[in-house]
Amino acid sequence: MIRNVAVDVILAAAVALVLASTVGLLAMRDTYQRVHYLTPLALVAPLLLGVAILVQSGSAVSSSLTWLALLFVVVTGPFLSHATIRAIRIREAGEWRLRRDSEAPGDAGSPGDQP
């Protein structure tokens, strides 16, 4: 009985997090800001789901596969967010590095080249 209530509370927290992130995602106008609202969906919600599974099933062999999948999601989530932001930047500016105003588009712009 207590185990079921704990699982329900954890799952409700995960659903509330997903709903809040979705509202934030819809409210933001800038693509870069929207990506920040995806982070709780990619990191915290899967962890809450994993905790709910662990509470429900205990530390059984079958739950180890769930933890392995969640570990993969948590480790790769920040890299995926970074790659998404970099791809957006390349699409908008042609390259991912920030240019200084004094640089021409074809300049290498290394710090050692400046007088």
C-alpha positions as CSV (number, residue, x, y, z in Angstrom):
1,M,0.0,0.0,0.0
2,I,2.7,2.5,1.0
3,R,4.8,1.4,-2.0
4,N,2.0,2.1,-4.4
5,V,1.4,5.5,-2.9
6,A,5.1,6.4,-3.2
7,V,5.1,5.3,-6.8
8,D,2.0,7.3,-7.6
9,V,3.6,10.4,-5.9
10,I,6.8,10.0,-7.9
11,L,5.0,9.5,-11.2
12,A,2.8,12.6,-10.4
13,A,5.9,14.6,-9.9
14,A,7.3,13.4,-13.2
15,V,4.1,14.3,-15.0
16,A,4.0,17.7,-13.3
17,L,7.5,18.3,-14.4
18,V,6.7,17.4,-18.0
19,L,3.7,19.6,-18.0
20,A,5.6,22.6,-16.5
21,S,8.4,22.1,-19.1
22,T,5.9,22.0,-21.9
23,V,4.3,25.2,-20.8
24,G,7.7,26.9,-20.6
25,L,8.6,25.5,-24.0
26,L,5.4,27.0,-25.5
27,A,5.9,30.3,-23.7
28,M,9.5,31.0,-25.0
29,R,9.9,32.6,-28.3
30,D,13.6,32.1,-28.8
31,T,14.9,28.6,-29.9
32,Y,17.8,28.8,-27.5
33,Q,15.5,29.4,-24.6
34,R,13.3,26.5,-25.7
35,V,16.2,24.1,-25.5
36,H,16.7,25.0,-21.9
37,Y,13.2,23.8,-21.1
38,L,13.9,20.5,-22.7
39,T,16.6,19.7,-20.1
40,P,14.2,18.7,-17.3
41,L,12.4,16.5,-19.8
42,A,15.7,14.8,-20.8
43,L,17.3,14.4,-17.3
44,V,15.0,14.7,-14.4
45,A,11.8,13.1,-15.7
46,P,13.6,9.8,-16.7
47,L,15.3,9.7,-13.3
48,L,11.9,10.1,-11.5
49,L,10.6,7.3,-13.7
50,G,13.5,5.1,-12.8
51,V,13.0,5.8,-9.1
52,A,9.4,4.9,-9.5
53,I,10.4,1.6,-11.2
54,L,12.9,0.9,-8.4
55,V,10.4,1.5,-5.7
56,Q,7.8,-0.7,-7.4
57,S,10.0,-3.6,-8.4
58,G,12.8,-3.4,-5.9
59,S,16.4,-4.2,-7.0
60,A,15.6,-7.1,-9.2
61,V,17.6,-8.2,-12.3
62,S,14.8,-6.9,-14.6
63,S,15.2,-3.4,-13.2
64,S,18.9,-3.3,-14.0
65,L,18.1,-3.0,-17.7
66,T,15.9,-0.1,-16.9
67,W,18.7,1.6,-15.0
68,L,21.1,0.9,-17.9
69,A,18.7,2.6,-20.3
70,L,18.2,5.6,-17.9
71,L,21.9,5.9,-17.5
72,F,22.3,6.2,-21.2
73,V,19.6,8.8,-21.4
74,V,21.1,10.9,-18.6
75,V,24.6,10.7,-19.9
76,T,23.7,11.5,-23.5
77,G,21.1,14.2,-22.8
78,P,23.5,17.1,-22.2
79,F,25.5,16.2,-25.3
80,L,22.3,16.1,-27.4
81,S,21.3,19.5,-26.1
82,H,24.7,20.9,-26.9
83,A,24.7,19.4,-30.4
84,T,21.2,20.8,-31.0
85,I,22.2,24.3,-29.9
86,R,25.3,24.1,-32.1
87,A,23.3,23.0,-35.1
88,I,20.8,25.9,-34.6
89,R,23.8,28.3,-34.4
90,I,25.3,26.9,-37.6
91,R,22.0,27.2,-39.4
92,E,21.6,30.8,-38.3
93,A,25.1,32.1,-38.6
94,G,26.9,29.7,-40.9
95,E,29.3,28.7,-38.2
96,W,29.1,28.0,-34.5
97,R,31.9,30.3,-33.3
98,L,31.0,33.9,-32.4
99,R,32.6,36.5,-34.6
100,R,34.0,39.7,-33.4
101,D,32.9,42.8,-35.2
102,S,36.4,43.5,-36.5
103,E,36.7,40.1,-38.2
104,A,35.7,39.5,-41.8
105,P,33.7,36.4,-42.5
106,G,36.7,34.6,-44.0
107,D,39.3,35.5,-41.3
108,A,40.6,32.8,-39.1
109,G,40.6,35.2,-36.1
110,S,43.1,33.4,-33.9
111,P,44.1,35.4,-30.8
112,G,47.8,35.3,-31.8
113,D,47.1,37.2,-35.0
114,Q,46.2,40.4,-33.2
115,P,48.9,43.2,-32.7
